[in-house]
């Protein structure tokens, strides 16, 4: 297998707001869903949370339970769901 030298990439600037992220995660505690907060002027993502969550540190040990969980914690709802802004599933 051929080796390649590393290439310097571009800069990455995170725009998450720590307090807003913590609030989003707290609001989802015990729920199934996602919260995304975005600055409409810049498109910056201020918070992105999905639930239920799982502990990536115990992923291998918990694999069977995670894949069989009816709440589907392995589904990344913040990135994969297609719902209109402001939509709440209780209204569905």
mmCIF file as gemmi writes it, N, C-alpha and C atoms, coordinates in Angstrom:
data_model
loop_
_atom_site.group_PDB
_atom_site.id
_atom_site.type_symbol
_atom_site.label_atom_id
_atom_site.label_alt_id
_atom_site.label_comp_id
_atom_site.label_asym_id
_atom_site.label_entity_id
_atom_site.label_seq_id
_atom_site.pdbx_PDB_ins_code
_atom_site.Cartn_x
_atom_site.Cartn_y
_atom_site.Cartn_z
_atom_site.occupancy
_atom_site.B_iso_or_equiv
_atom_site.pdbx_formal_charge
_atom_site.auth_seq_id
_atom_site.auth_asym_id
_atom_site.pdbx_PDB_model_num
ATOM 1 N N . UNK Axp A 1 ? 0.849 -1.176 0 1 0 ? 1 A 1
ATOM 2 C CA . UNK Axp A 1 ? 0 0 0 1 0 ? 1 A 1
ATOM 3 C C . UNK Axp A 1 ? 0.897 1.243 0 1 0 ? 1 A 1
ATOM 4 N N . UNK Axp A 2 ? 0.632 2.152 -0.889 1 0 ? 2 A 1
ATOM 5 C CA . UNK Axp A 2 ? 1.429 3.374 -1.009 1 0 ? 2 A 1
ATOM 6 C C . UNK Axp A 2 ? 1.078 4.359 0.104 1 0 ? 2 A 1
ATOM 7 N N . UNK Axp A 3 ? 2.076 5.084 0.544 1 0 ? 3 A 1
ATOM 8 C CA . UNK Axp A 3 ? 1.851 6.115 1.55 1 0 ? 3 A 1
ATOM 9 C C . UNK Axp A 3 ? 1.866 7.479 0.893 1 0 ? 3 A 1
ATOM 10 N N . UNK Axp A 4 ? 1.09 8.385 1.456 1 0 ? 4 A 1
ATOM 11 C CA . UNK Axp A 4 ? 1.051 9.761 0.972 1 0 ? 4 A 1
ATOM 12 C C . UNK Axp A 4 ? 1.388 10.693 2.12 1 0 ? 4 A 1
ATOM 13 N N . UNK Axp A 5 ? 2.068 11.775 1.815 1 0 ? 5 A 1
ATOM 14 C CA . UNK Axp A 5 ? 2.348 12.774 2.829 1 0 ? 5 A 1
ATOM 15 C C . UNK Axp A 5 ? 1.06 13.496 3.211 1 0 ? 5 A 1
ATOM 16 N N . UNK Axp A 6 ? 0.999 13.922 4.452 1 0 ? 6 A 1
ATOM 17 C CA . UNK Axp A 6 ? -0.157 14.67 4.932 1 0 ? 6 A 1
ATOM 18 C C . UNK Axp A 6 ? -0.274 15.993 4.182 1 0 ? 6 A 1
ATOM 19 N N . UNK Axp A 7 ? -1.519 16.418 3.983 1 0 ? 7 A 1
ATOM 20 C CA . UNK Axp A 7 ? -1.785 17.692 3.32 1 0 ? 7 A 1
ATOM 21 C C . UNK Axp A 7 ? -2.496 18.591 4.322 1 0 ? 7 A 1
ATOM 22 N N . UNK Axp A 8 ? -2.007 19.794 4.469 1 0 ? 8 A 1
ATOM 23 C CA . UNK Axp A 8 ? -2.651 20.737 5.389 1 0 ? 8 A 1
ATOM 24 C C . UNK Axp A 8 ? -4.021 21.101 4.838 1 0 ? 8 A 1
ATOM 25 N N . UNK Axp A 9 ? -5.036 20.971 5.685 1 0 ? 9 A 1
ATOM 26 C CA . UNK Axp A 9 ? -6.399 21.269 5.272 1 0 ? 9 A 1
ATOM 27 C C . UNK Axp A 9 ? -6.797 22.692 5.613 1 0 ? 9 A 1
ATOM 28 N N . UNK Axp A 10 ? -8.069 22.988 5.398 1 0 ? 10 A 1
ATOM 29 C CA . UNK Axp A 10 ? -8.593 24.312 5.712 1 0 ? 10 A 1
ATOM 30 C C . UNK Axp A 10 ? -8.918 24.43 7.189 1 0 ? 10 A 1
ATOM 31 N N . UNK Axp A 11 ? -9.19 25.628 7.603 1 0 ? 11 A 1
ATOM 32 C CA . UNK Axp A 11 ? -9.565 25.886 8.986 1 0 ? 11 A 1
ATOM 33 C C . UNK Axp A 11 ? -11.011 25.463 9.226 1 0 ? 11 A 1
ATOM 34 N N . UNK Axp A 12 ? -11.293 25.084 10.44 1 0 ? 12 A 1
ATOM 35 C CA . UNK Axp A 12 ? -12.636 24.725 10.855 1 0 ? 12 A 1
ATOM 36 C C . UNK Axp A 12 ? -12.994 25.582 12.058 1 0 ? 12 A 1
ATOM 37 N N . UNK Axp A 13 ? -14.082 26.317 11.957 1 0 ? 13 A 1
ATOM 38 C CA . UNK Axp A 13 ? -14.531 27.159 13.06 1 0 ? 13 A 1
ATOM 39 C C . UNK Axp A 13 ? -15.876 26.641 13.55 1 0 ? 13 A 1
ATOM 40 N N . UNK Axp A 14 ? -15.917 26.228 14.805 1 0 ? 14 A 1
ATOM 41 C CA . UNK Axp A 14 ? -17.171 25.755 15.388 1 0 ? 14 A 1
ATOM 42 C C . UNK Axp A 14 ? -17.994 26.946 15.856 1 0 ? 14 A 1
ATOM 43 N N . UNK Axp A 15 ? -19.298 26.854 15.667 1 0 ? 15 A 1
ATOM 44 C CA . UNK Axp A 15 ? -20.183 27.956 16.035 1 0 ? 15 A 1
ATOM 45 C C . UNK Axp A 15 ? -21.164 27.57 17.136 1 0 ? 15 A 1
ATOM 46 N N . UNK Axp A 16 ? -20.988 26.37 17.724 1 0 ? 16 A 1
ATOM 47 C CA . UNK Axp A 16 ? -21.905 25.932 18.772 1 0 ? 16 A 1
ATOM 48 C C . UNK Axp A 16 ? -21.822 26.849 19.981 1 0 ? 16 A 1
ATOM 49 N N . UNK Axp A 17 ? -22.975 27.159 20.524 1 0 ? 17 A 1
ATOM 50 C CA . UNK Axp A 17 ? -23.081 27.932 21.753 1 0 ? 17 A 1
ATOM 51 C C . UNK Axp A 17 ? -23.24 26.923 22.892 1 0 ? 17 A 1
ATOM 52 N N . UNK Axp A 18 ? -22.28 26.878 23.792 1 0 ? 18 A 1
ATOM 53 C CA . UNK Axp A 18 ? -22.252 25.87 24.844 1 0 ? 18 A 1
ATOM 54 C C . UNK Axp A 18 ? -23.556 25.838 25.647 1 0 ? 18 A 1
ATOM 55 N N . UNK Axp A 19 ? -24.028 26.994 26.101 1 0 ? 19 A 1
ATOM 56 C CA . UNK Axp A 19 ? -25.241 27.043 26.928 1 0 ? 19 A 1
ATOM 57 C C . UNK Axp A 19 ? -26.467 26.612 26.141 1 0 ? 19 A 1
ATOM 58 N N . UNK Axp A 20 ? -26.573 27.044 24.889 1 0 ? 20 A 1
ATOM 59 C CA . UNK Axp A 20 ? -27.712 26.665 24.048 1 0 ? 20 A 1
ATOM 60 C C . UNK Axp A 20 ? -27.677 25.17 23.751 1 0 ? 20 A 1
ATOM 61 N N . UNK Axp A 21 ? -26.48 24.626 23.508 1 0 ? 21 A 1
ATOM 62 C CA . UNK Axp A 21 ? -26.333 23.187 23.277 1 0 ? 21 A 1
ATOM 63 C C . UNK Axp A 21 ? -26.773 22.398 24.507 1 0 ? 21 A 1
ATOM 64 N N . UNK Axp A 22 ? -26.34 22.829 25.67 1 0 ? 22 A 1
ATOM 65 C CA . UNK Axp A 22 ? -26.717 22.151 26.916 1 0 ? 22 A 1
ATOM 66 C C . UNK Axp A 22 ? -28.232 22.201 27.13 1 0 ? 22 A 1
ATOM 67 N N . UNK Axp A 23 ? -28.849 23.321 26.811 1 0 ? 23 A 1
ATOM 68 C CA . UNK Axp A 23 ? -30.303 23.464 26.956 1 0 ? 23 A 1
ATOM 69 C C . UNK Axp A 23 ? -31.04 22.54 25.988 1 0 ? 23 A 1
ATOM 70 N N . UNK Axp A 24 ? -30.57 22.458 24.759 1 0 ? 24 A 1
ATOM 71 C CA . UNK Axp A 24 ? -31.193 21.568 23.768 1 0 ? 24 A 1
ATOM 72 C C . UNK Axp A 24 ? -31.121 20.118 24.236 1 0 ? 24 A 1
ATOM 73 N N . UNK Axp A 25 ? -29.975 19.707 24.738 1 0 ? 25 A 1
ATOM 74 C CA . UNK Axp A 25 ? -29.831 18.342 25.223 1 0 ? 25 A 1
ATOM 75 C C . UNK Axp A 25 ? -30.723 18.089 26.432 1 0 ? 25 A 1
ATOM 76 N N . UNK Axp A 26 ? -30.841 19.068 27.317 1 0 ? 26 A 1
ATOM 77 C CA . UNK Axp A 26 ? -31.699 18.922 28.497 1 0 ? 26 A 1
ATOM 78 C C . UNK Axp A 26 ? -33.165 18.816 28.097 1 0 ? 26 A 1
ATOM 79 N N . UNK Axp A 27 ? -33.578 19.607 27.108 1 0 ? 27 A 1
ATOM 80 C CA . UNK Axp A 27 ? -34.976 19.556 26.65 1 0 ? 27 A 1
ATOM 81 C C . UNK Axp A 27 ? -35.339 18.212 26.033 1 0 ? 27 A 1
ATOM 82 N N . UNK Axp A 28 ? -34.363 17.538 25.452 1 0 ? 28 A 1
ATOM 83 C CA . UNK Axp A 28 ? -34.611 16.249 24.807 1 0 ? 28 A 1
ATOM 84 C C . UNK Axp A 28 ? -34.491 15.071 25.758 1 0 ? 28 A 1
ATOM 85 N N . UNK Axp A 29 ? -34.046 15.293 26.973 1 0 ? 29 A 1
ATOM 86 C CA . UNK Axp A 29 ? -33.832 14.202 27.923 1 0 ? 29 A 1
ATOM 87 C C . UNK Axp A 29 ? -35.088 13.353 28.062 1 0 ? 29 A 1
ATOM 88 N N . UNK Axp A 30 ? -34.973 12.076 27.758 1 0 ? 30 A 1
ATOM 89 C CA . UNK Axp A 30 ? -36.104 11.151 27.857 1 0 ? 30 A 1
ATOM 90 C C . UNK Axp A 30 ? -37.028 11.17 26.655 1 0 ? 30 A 1
ATOM 91 N N . UNK Axp A 31 ? -36.711 11.946 25.642 1 0 ? 31 A 1
ATOM 92 C CA . UNK Axp A 31 ? -37.567 12.072 24.464 1 0 ? 31 A 1
ATOM 93 C C . UNK Axp A 31 ? -36.937 11.407 23.248 1 0 ? 31 A 1
ATOM 94 N N . UNK Axp A 32 ? -37.702 11.387 22.171 1 0 ? 32 A 1
ATOM 95 C CA . UNK Axp A 32 ? -37.204 10.967 20.866 1 0 ? 32 A 1
ATOM 96 C C . UNK Axp A 32 ? -37.398 12.161 19.946 1 0 ? 32 A 1
ATOM 97 N N . UNK Axp A 33 ? -36.317 12.661 19.367 1 0 ? 33 A 1
ATOM 98 C CA . UNK Axp A 33 ? -36.438 13.813 18.488 1 0 ? 33 A 1
ATOM 99 C C . UNK Axp A 33 ? -35.111 14.51 18.29 1 0 ? 33 A 1
ATOM 100 N N . UNK Axp A 34 ? -35.175 15.72 17.776 1 0 ? 34 A 1
ATOM 101 C CA . UNK Axp A 34 ? -33.976 16.505 17.518 1 0 ? 34 A 1
ATOM 102 C C . UNK Axp A 34 ? -34.291 17.987 17.661 1 0 ? 34 A 1
ATOM 103 N N . UNK Axp A 35 ? -33.276 18.744 18.019 1 0 ? 35 A 1
ATOM 104 C CA . UNK Axp A 35 ? -33.372 20.199 18.083 1 0 ? 35 A 1
ATOM 105 C C . UNK Axp A 35 ? -32.16 20.761 17.348 1 0 ? 35 A 1
ATOM 106 N N . UNK Axp A 36 ? -32.418 21.674 16.44 1 0 ? 36 A 1
ATOM 107 C CA . UNK Axp A 36 ? -31.349 22.377 15.753 1 0 ? 36 A 1
ATOM 108 C C . UNK Axp A 36 ? -31.645 23.862 15.87 1 0 ? 36 A 1
ATOM 109 N N . UNK Axp A 37 ? -30.671 24.627 16.363 1 0 ? 37 A 1
ATOM 110 C CA . UNK Axp A 37 ? -30.805 26.079 16.45 1 0 ? 37 A 1
ATOM 111 C C . UNK Axp A 37 ? -29.775 26.685 15.504 1 0 ? 37 A 1
ATOM 112 N N . UNK Axp A 38 ? -30.258 27.514 14.58 1 0 ? 38 A 1
ATOM 113 C CA . UNK Axp A 38 ? -29.395 28.086 13.556 1 0 ? 38 A 1
ATOM 114 C C . UNK Axp A 38 ? -29.587 29.597 13.51 1 0 ? 38 A 1
ATOM 115 N N . UNK Axp A 39 ? -28.523 30.323 13.299 1 0 ? 39 A 1
ATOM 116 C CA . UNK Axp A 39 ? -28.605 31.766 13.102 1 0 ? 39 A 1
ATOM 117 C C . UNK Axp A 39 ? -29.019 31.98 11.646 1 0 ? 39 A 1
ATOM 118 N N . UNK Axp A 40 ? -30.234 32.487 11.399 1 0 ? 40 A 1
ATOM 119 C CA . UNK Axp A 40 ? -30.711 32.625 10.017 1 0 ? 40 A 1
ATOM 120 C C . UNK Axp A 40 ? -29.936 33.651 9.198 1 0 ? 40 A 1
ATOM 121 N N . UNK Axp A 41 ? -29.231 34.551 9.864 1 0 ? 41 A 1
ATOM 122 C CA . UNK Axp A 41 ? -28.464 35.56 9.123 1 0 ? 41 A 1
ATOM 123 C C . UNK Axp A 41 ? -27.186 34.988 8.533 1 0 ? 41 A 1
ATOM 124 N N . UNK Axp A 42 ? -26.565 34.081 9.273 1 0 ? 42 A 1
ATOM 125 C CA . UNK Axp A 42 ? -25.259 33.566 8.834 1 0 ? 42 A 1
ATOM 126 C C . UNK Axp A 42 ? -25.288 32.09 8.453 1 0 ? 42 A 1
ATOM 127 N N . UNK Axp A 43 ? -26.331 31.372 8.9 1 0 ? 43 A 1
ATOM 128 C CA . UNK Axp A 43 ? -26.386 29.936 8.674 1 0 ? 43 A 1
ATOM 129 C C . UNK Axp A 43 ? -25.595 29.144 9.702 1 0 ? 43 A 1
ATOM 130 N N . UNK Axp A 44 ? -25.019 29.834 10.687 1 0 ? 44 A 1
ATOM 131 C CA . UNK Axp A 44 ? -24.244 29.148 11.712 1 0 ? 44 A 1
ATOM 132 C C . UNK Axp A 44 ? -25.143 28.248 12.552 1 0 ? 44 A 1
ATOM 133 N N . UNK Axp A 45 ? -24.666 27.036 12.827 1 0 ? 45 A 1
ATOM 134 C CA . UNK Axp A 45 ? -25.381 26.116 13.704 1 0 ? 45 A 1
ATOM 135 C C . UNK Axp A 45 ? -24.971 26.444 15.138 1 0 ? 45 A 1
ATOM 136 N N . UNK Axp A 46 ? -25.934 26.837 15.951 1 0 ? 46 A 1
ATOM 137 C CA . UNK Axp A 46 ? -25.675 27.218 17.333 1 0 ? 46 A 1
ATOM 138 C C . UNK Axp A 46 ? -25.86 26.052 18.296 1 0 ? 46 A 1
ATOM 139 N N . UNK Axp A 47 ? -26.733 25.119 17.933 1 0 ? 47 A 1
ATOM 140 C CA . UNK Axp A 47 ? -26.958 23.913 18.742 1 0 ? 47 A 1
ATOM 141 C C . UNK Axp A 47 ? -27.517 22.832 17.833 1 0 ? 47 A 1
ATOM 142 N N . UNK Axp A 48 ? -27.126 21.596 18.089 1 0 ? 48 A 1
ATOM 143 C CA . UNK Axp A 48 ? -27.665 20.457 17.35 1 0 ? 48 A 1
ATOM 144 C C . UNK Axp A 48 ? -27.648 19.257 18.286 1 0 ? 48 A 1
ATOM 145 N N . UNK Axp A 49 ? -28.831 18.762 18.617 1 0 ? 49 A 1
ATOM 146 C CA . UNK Axp A 49 ? -28.934 17.643 19.549 1 0 ? 49 A 1
ATOM 147 C C . UNK Axp A 49 ? -29.978 16.666 19.051 1 0 ? 49 A 1
ATOM 148 N N . UNK Axp A 50 ? -29.76 15.407 19.314 1 0 ? 50 A 1
ATOM 149 C CA . UNK Axp A 50 ? -30.706 14.367 18.951 1 0 ? 50 A 1
ATOM 150 C C . UNK Axp A 50 ? -30.88 13.4 20.098 1 0 ? 50 A 1
ATOM 151 N N . UNK Axp A 51 ? -32.048 12.784 20.158 1 0 ? 51 A 1
ATOM 152 C CA . UNK Axp A 51 ? -32.334 11.836 21.239 1 0 ? 51 A 1
ATOM 153 C C . UNK Axp A 51 ? -33.22 10.713 20.708 1 0 ? 51 A 1
ATOM 154 N N . UNK Axp A 52 ? -33.099 9.523 21.264 1 0 ? 52 A 1
ATOM 155 C CA . UNK Axp A 52 ? -32.225 9.209 22.381 1 0 ? 52 A 1
ATOM 156 C C . UNK Axp A 52 ? -30.772 9.13 21.923 1 0 ? 52 A 1
ATOM 157 N N . UNK Axp A 53 ? -29.884 9.327 22.848 1 0 ? 53 A 1
ATOM 158 C CA . UNK Axp A 53 ? -28.453 9.284 22.564 1 0 ? 53 A 1
ATOM 159 C C . UNK Axp A 53 ? -27.874 7.976 23.104 1 0 ? 53 A 1
ATOM 160 N N . UNK Axp A 54 ? -26.627 7.734 22.8 1 0 ? 54 A 1
ATOM 161 C CA . UNK Axp A 54 ? -25.936 6.572 23.349 1 0 ? 54 A 1
ATOM 162 C C . UNK Axp A 54 ? -24.514 6.989 23.702 1 0 ? 54 A 1
ATOM 163 N N . UNK Axp A 55 ? -23.877 6.198 24.52 1 0 ? 55 A 1
ATOM 164 C CA . UNK Axp A 55 ? -22.523 6.484 24.96 1 0 ? 55 A 1
ATOM 165 C C . UNK Axp A 55 ? -21.535 5.854 23.974 1 0 ? 55 A 1
ATOM 166 N N . UNK Axp A 56 ? -20.804 6.648 23.211 1 0 ? 56 A 1
ATOM 167 C CA . UNK Axp A 56 ? -19.87 6.067 22.244 1 0 ? 56 A 1
ATOM 168 C C . UNK Axp A 56 ? -18.732 5.291 22.91 1 0 ? 56 A 1
ATOM 169 N N . UNK Axp A 57 ? -18.479 5.531 24.193 1 0 ? 57 A 1
ATOM 170 C CA . UNK Axp A 57 ? -17.426 4.813 24.906 1 0 ? 57 A 1
ATOM 171 C C . UNK Axp A 57 ? -17.789 3.361 25.182 1 0 ? 57 A 1
ATOM 172 N N . UNK Axp A 58 ? -19.094 3.053 25.161 1 0 ? 58 A 1
ATOM 173 C CA . UNK Axp A 58 ? -19.539 1.677 25.419 1 0 ? 58 A 1
ATOM 174 C C . UNK Axp A 58 ? -20.278 1.096 24.219 1 0 ? 58 A 1
ATOM 175 N N . UNK Axp A 59 ? -20.06 1.692 23.053 1 0 ? 59 A 1
ATOM 176 C CA . UNK Axp A 59 ? -20.766 1.304 21.833 1 0 ? 59 A 1
ATOM 177 C C . UNK Axp A 59 ? -20.636 -0.189 21.537 1 0 ? 59 A 1
ATOM 178 N N . UNK Axp A 60 ? -19.435 -0.724 21.566 1 0 ? 60 A 1
ATOM 179 C CA . UNK Axp A 60 ? -19.229 -2.136 21.239 1 0 ? 60 A 1
ATOM 180 C C . UNK Axp A 60 ? -19.943 -3.033 22.235 1 0 ? 60 A 1
ATOM 181 N N . UNK Axp A 61 ? -19.801 -2.72 23.495 1 0 ? 61 A 1
ATOM 182 C CA . UNK Axp A 61 ? -20.439 -3.533 24.546 1 0 ? 61 A 1
ATOM 183 C C . UNK Axp A 61 ? -21.965 -3.451 24.442 1 0 ? 61 A 1
ATOM 184 N N . UNK Axp A 62 ? -22.496 -2.285 24.083 1 0 ? 62 A 1
ATOM 185 C CA . UNK Axp A 62 ? -23.948 -2.061 24.047 1 0 ? 62 A 1
ATOM 186 C C . UNK Axp A 62 ? -24.572 -2.337 22.679 1 0 ? 62 A 1
ATOM 187 N N . UNK Axp A 63 ? -23.797 -2.796 21.705 1 0 ? 63 A 1
ATOM 188 C CA . UNK Axp A 63 ? -24.254 -2.917 20.326 1 0 ? 63 A 1
ATOM 189 C C . UNK Axp A 63 ? -25.597 -3.635 20.186 1 0 ? 63 A 1
ATOM 190 N N . UNK Axp A 64 ? -25.738 -4.805 20.776 1 0 ? 64 A 1
ATOM 191 C CA . UNK Axp A 64 ? -26.967 -5.581 20.606 1 0 ? 64 A 1
ATOM 192 C C . UNK Axp A 64 ? -28.179 -4.819 21.133 1 0 ? 64 A 1
ATOM 193 N N . UNK Axp A 65 ? -28.053 -4.23 22.302 1 0 ? 65 A 1
ATOM 194 C CA . UNK Axp A 65 ? -29.166 -3.464 22.876 1 0 ? 65 A 1
ATOM 195 C C . UNK Axp A 65 ? -29.48 -2.246 22.016 1 0 ? 65 A 1
ATOM 196 N N . UNK Axp A 66 ? -28.438 -1.559 21.517 1 0 ? 66 A 1
ATOM 197 C CA . UNK Axp A 66 ? -28.653 -0.363 20.694 1 0 ? 66 A 1
ATOM 198 C C . UNK Axp A 66 ? -29.366 -0.697 19.383 1 0 ? 66 A 1
ATOM 199 N N . UNK Axp A 67 ? -28.948 -1.745 18.707 1 0 ? 67 A 1
ATOM 200 C CA . UNK Axp A 67 ? -29.555 -2.066 17.407 1 0 ? 67 A 1
ATOM 201 C C . UNK Axp A 67 ? -30.972 -2.608 17.547 1 0 ? 67 A 1
ATOM 202 N N . UNK Axp A 68 ? -31.319 -3.133 18.715 1 0 ? 68 A 1
ATOM 203 C CA . UNK Axp A 68 ? -32.667 -3.667 18.935 1 0 ? 68 A 1
ATOM 204 C C . UNK Axp A 68 ? -33.589 -2.709 19.671 1 0 ? 68 A 1
ATOM 205 N N . UNK Axp A 69 ? -33.09 -1.553 20.068 1 0 ? 69 A 1
ATOM 206 C CA . UNK Axp A 69 ? -33.888 -0.577 20.813 1 0 ? 69 A 1
ATOM 207 C C . UNK Axp A 69 ? -34.98 -0.005 19.9 1 0 ? 69 A 1
ATOM 208 N N . UNK Axp A 70 ? -36.257 -0.092 20.304 1 0 ? 70 A 1
ATOM 209 C CA . UNK Axp A 70 ? -37.345 0.408 19.458 1 0 ? 70 A 1
ATOM 210 C C . UNK Axp A 70 ? -37.327 1.926 19.258 1 0 ? 70 A 1
ATOM 211 N N . UNK Axp A 71 ? -36.559 2.645 20.078 1 0 ? 71 A 1
ATOM 212 C CA . UNK Axp A 71 ? -36.448 4.103 19.907 1 0 ? 71 A 1
ATOM 213 C C . UNK Axp A 71 ? -35.345 4.477 18.922 1 0 ? 71 A 1
ATOM 214 N N . UNK Axp A 72 ? -34.6 3.492 18.411 1 0 ? 72 A 1
ATOM 215 C CA . UNK Axp A 72 ? -33.559 3.675 17.399 1 0 ? 72 A 1
ATOM 216 C C . UNK Axp A 72 ? -32.536 4.757 17.764 1 0 ? 72 A 1
ATOM 217 N N . UNK Axp A 73 ? -31.784 4.545 18.844 1 0 ? 73 A 1
ATOM 218 C CA . UNK Axp A 73 ? -30.804 5.557 19.243 1 0 ? 73 A 1
ATOM 219 C C . UNK Axp A 73 ? -29.652 5.734 18.25 1 0 ? 73 A 1
ATOM 220 N N . UNK Axp A 74 ? -29.456 4.789 17.339 1 0 ? 74 A 1
ATOM 221 C CA . UNK Axp A 74 ? -28.376 4.925 16.353 1 0 ? 74 A 1
ATOM 222 C C . UNK Axp A 74 ? -28.765 5.839 15.197 1 0 ? 74 A 1
ATOM 223 N N . UNK Axp A 75 ? -30.03 6.202 15.101 1 0 ? 75 A 1
ATOM 224 C CA . UNK Axp A 75 ? -30.49 7.104 14.038 1 0 ? 75 A 1
ATOM 225 C C . UNK Axp A 75 ? -30.135 8.541 14.419 1 0 ? 75 A 1
ATOM 226 N N . UNK Axp A 76 ? -29.435 9.223 13.538 1 0 ? 76 A 1
ATOM 227 C CA . UNK Axp A 76 ? -29.066 10.617 13.784 1 0 ? 76 A 1
ATOM 228 C C . UNK Axp A 76 ? -30.204 11.506 13.284 1 0 ? 76 A 1
ATOM 229 N N . UNK Axp A 77 ? -31.148 11.772 14.144 1 0 ? 77 A 1
ATOM 230 C CA . UNK Axp A 77 ? -32.347 12.515 13.754 1 0 ? 77 A 1
ATOM 231 C C . UNK Axp A 77 ? -32.051 13.956 13.344 1 0 ? 77 A 1
ATOM 232 N N . UNK Axp A 78 ? -31.04 14.559 13.911 1 0 ? 78 A 1
ATOM 233 C CA . UNK Axp A 78 ? -30.719 15.946 13.577 1 0 ? 78 A 1
ATOM 234 C C . UNK Axp A 78 ? -30.23 16.083 12.141 1 0 ? 78 A 1
ATOM 235 N N . UNK Axp A 79 ? -29.655 15.025 11.59 1 0 ? 79 A 1
ATOM 236 C CA . UNK Axp A 79 ? -29.12 15.089 10.23 1 0 ? 79 A 1
ATOM 237 C C . UNK Axp A 79 ? -29.927 14.326 9.197 1 0 ? 79 A 1
ATOM 238 N N . UNK Axp A 80 ? -30.813 13.43 9.616 1 0 ? 80 A 1
ATOM 239 C CA . UNK Axp A 80 ? -31.473 12.558 8.644 1 0 ? 80 A 1
ATOM 240 C C . UNK Axp A 80 ? -32.972 12.762 8.501 1 0 ? 80 A 1
ATOM 241 N N . UNK Axp A 81 ? -33.617 13.392 9.449 1 0 ? 81 A 1
ATOM 242 C CA . UNK Axp A 81 ? -35.06 13.601 9.347 1 0 ? 81 A 1
ATOM 243 C C . UNK Axp A 81 ? -35.357 14.727 8.364 1 0 ? 81 A 1
ATOM 244 N N . UNK Axp A 82 ? -36.461 14.629 7.688 1 0 ? 82 A 1
ATOM 245 C CA . UNK Axp A 82 ? -36.881 15.658 6.735 1 0 ? 82 A 1
ATOM 246 C C . UNK Axp A 82 ? -38.224 16.219 7.193 1 0 ? 82 A 1
ATOM 247 N N . UNK Axp A 83 ? -38.167 17.229 8.049 1 0 ? 83 A 1
ATOM 248 C CA . UNK Axp A 83 ? -39.378 17.86 8.572 1 0 ? 83 A 1
ATOM 249 C C . UNK Axp A 83 ? -39.23 19.371 8.451 1 0 ? 83 A 1
ATOM 250 N N . UNK Axp A 84 ? -40.331 20.091 8.317 1 0 ? 84 A 1
ATOM 251 C CA . UNK Axp A 84 ? -40.247 21.551 8.21 1 0 ? 84 A 1
ATOM 252 C C . UNK Axp A 84 ? -39.786 22.2 9.513 1 0 ? 84 A 1
ATOM 253 N N . UNK Axp A 85 ? -39.201 23.368 9.395 1 0 ? 85 A 1
ATOM 254 C CA . UNK Axp A 85 ? -38.74 24.11 10.57 1 0 ? 85 A 1
ATOM 255 C C . UNK Axp A 85 ? -39.899 24.351 11.529 1 0 ? 85 A 1
ATOM 256 N N . UNK Axp A 86 ? -39.637 24.194 12.807 1 0 ? 86 A 1
ATOM 257 C CA . UNK Axp A 86 ? -40.65 24.423 13.831 1 0 ? 86 A 1
ATOM 258 C C . UNK Axp A 86 ? -41.619 23.279 14.006 1 0 ? 86 A 1
ATOM 259 N N . UNK Axp A 87 ? -41.469 22.218 13.247 1 0 ? 87 A 1
ATOM 260 C CA . UNK Axp A 87 ? -42.395 21.086 13.304 1 0 ? 87 A 1
ATOM 261 C C . UNK Axp A 87 ? -42.242 20.348 14.619 1 0 ? 87 A 1
ATOM 262 N N . UNK Axp A 88 ? -43.343 19.939 15.204 1 0 ? 88 A 1
ATOM 263 C CA . UNK Axp A 88 ? -43.347 19.155 16.437 1 0 ? 88 A 1
ATOM 264 C C . UNK Axp A 88 ? -44.185 17.925 16.183 1 0 ? 88 A 1
ATOM 265 N N . UNK Axp A 89 ? -43.625 16.737 16.418 1 0 ? 89 A 1
ATOM 266 C CA . UNK Axp A 89 ? -44.324 15.492 16.088 1 0 ? 89 A 1
ATOM 267 C C . UNK Axp A 89 ? -45.633 15.317 16.834 1 0 ? 89 A 1
ATOM 268 N N . UNK Axp A 90 ? -45.812 15.972 17.982 1 0 ? 90 A 1
ATOM 269 C CA . UNK Axp A 90 ? -47.08 15.847 18.683 1 0 ? 90 A 1
ATOM 270 C C . UNK Axp A 90 ? -48.223 16.467 17.889 1 0 ? 90 A 1
ATOM 271 N N . UNK Axp A 91 ? -47.879 17.322 16.896 1 0 ? 91 A 1
ATOM 272 C CA . UNK Axp A 91 ? -48.893 17.935 16.045 1 0 ? 91 A 1
ATOM 273 C C . UNK Axp A 91 ? -49.221 17.078 14.818 1 0 ? 91 A 1
ATOM 274 N N . UNK Axp A 92 ? -48.498 15.999 14.659 1 0 ? 92 A 1
ATOM 275 C CA . UNK Axp A 92 ? -48.616 15.181 13.462 1 0 ? 92 A 1
ATOM 276 C C . UNK Axp A 92 ? -49.809 14.299 13.501 1 0 ? 92 A 1
